[in-house]
Amino acid sequence: MHRTCLLCILILVAFRPHLPAQASKSQQSVEQRDGSHDFDPLLGSWKYHLKRRLHPLTGSNEWVEFEGTGVCRKLFDGAQIDEGEWNGPSGKIVGLTLRVYNPQSHQWRLYWDNQKVGVLDPPQVGEFKDGVGEFFAQDTINGKTILIRFHWTNLNTNTPHFEQSFSDDGGKTWEVNWITDQTRVGDESEKGH
């Protein structure tokens, strides 16, 4: 009897399915969520109020304001194009933002272009954490290398808020130079994919 029980136990142990080892806490914290729909709340039509600092990183606090309209369209899961037109005392801005999600890095790349320049800016790269999106890039302004930060809040409301900031000291300090407040036009059905 004991031999039979021992043989059964050995057979069960030898042929049990191999279960993966339990992941350590550090491995579990590295797991990232799928953020490919983070910008979906922006799908649809919008009115914009834009404030732009005229002379960033010069100590100037002179701002100009614009009013505009735009629309955000889904290209596919994890890709959108946002088109807008803004009018203000210093002229018109016609531009677009292309947003593309990388499922391997779990980060977004945001590309800006305007009709006046006709060249996509270097991508802002980043992600959302706790409802706040931060995206960073390096660029050159007036011959000086700077860091740029995009900061998105209130995305899941009908009044999303966006700020762009520059840093010329490696990110120790940031100066806000572009503020956009959006207001949804129409109803929720316009957000359709």
Buried (B, 14 or more C-beta within 10 A) or exposed (E): EEEEEEEEEEEEEEEEEEEEEEEEEEEEEEEEEEBBEBBBBBBBEBBBBBBBBEEBBEEEEEEEEBEBBBBBEBEEEBBBBBBBBBBBEEEEBBBBBBBBBBEEEBBBBBBBBBEEEEEEBBBBBBBBEEEEBBBBBEEEEEEEEBBBBBBBEBBEEBEBBBBBBBBBEEEEEBBBBBBBBBEBBEEEEEBEE
